[in-house]
Amino acid sequence: MTVIPYKDQTASKKDQVAQMFDNISNNYDLLNRILSGGIDIIWRKKAISYLKSERPQIMLDVATGTGDFAVEANKKLKPKKIIGVDISAGMLSYGQEKINKLGLQNTIELKLGDSENLPFEDNTFDAVTVSFGVRNFENLEKGLADIYRVLKKGGSLVVLEFSQPKAFPIKQFYSFYSAQILPRIGKTISKDTSAYTYLPESVAAFPYGEDFLQIMQKVGFVFTRDETLTFGISSIYYGKK
């Protein structure tokens, strides 16, 4: 089932996702901190730690948004170059402001681009990261296949994405929070009624855990593994080309 942000529109999921993130871009970072209680920062640091021993020099951050993951990766890994790609010009605009303020514009470059048709040559990057972005791909398998294409042989993919808790009572609390609390807070701050209704719907429809690993394996990734975080609210996925 394809979950889309705006059910009254006929535009593709890709176009709707771009529109949605343009609409909420000015409050996106604030909402992330509020809705996750700041724990998303810890999740990102944990995901980046998967690459610490590999010391990648040329990195790609897909669905980079406002560049939080790219900034943290630069801080922890010290690569020569990180390119962040996103389909939302609004998100990239705020990301560029952040990067300029930090003086990182010579290391981190942001580009408008499609995750399923990445504007790079084959075998370009030592590592690719995606933070809370793969569930927004219009065609998940195609997007992962294109990430595989631009990775160098031996390169690594690290994905951080929401999953679903299974244990009582976390499962029940998370379900209530996602359906009742999160959309209300999101609507109040972002003024976009659909964006934070789409979020829990997209999480519910996402093939997390072993199902996601199987898609990674199908497009060619090896040595795949996953790790659940915070009772299964999010997960880290890892694989190599």
Secondary structure as UniProt FT lines:
FT   TURN            7..8
FT   HELIX           13..24
FT   HELIX           25..27
FT   HELIX           28..36
FT   TURN            37..38
FT   HELIX           39..49
FT   TURN            50..54
FT   STRAND          58..62
FT   TURN            65..66
FT   HELIX           68..77
FT   STRAND          81..86
FT   HELIX           89..102
FT   TURN            105..107
FT   STRAND          108..112
FT   TURN            115..116
FT   TURN            122..123
FT   STRAND          125..131
FT   HELIX           134..136
FT   HELIX           140..150
FT   STRAND          151..162
FT   TURN            168..169
FT   HELIX           170..176
FT   HELIX           177..181
FT   HELIX           182..190
FT   TURN            193..194
FT   HELIX           195..205
FT   HELIX           210..218
FT   TURN            219..220
FT   STRAND          222..229
FT   HELIX           230..232
FT   STRAND          234..240
//
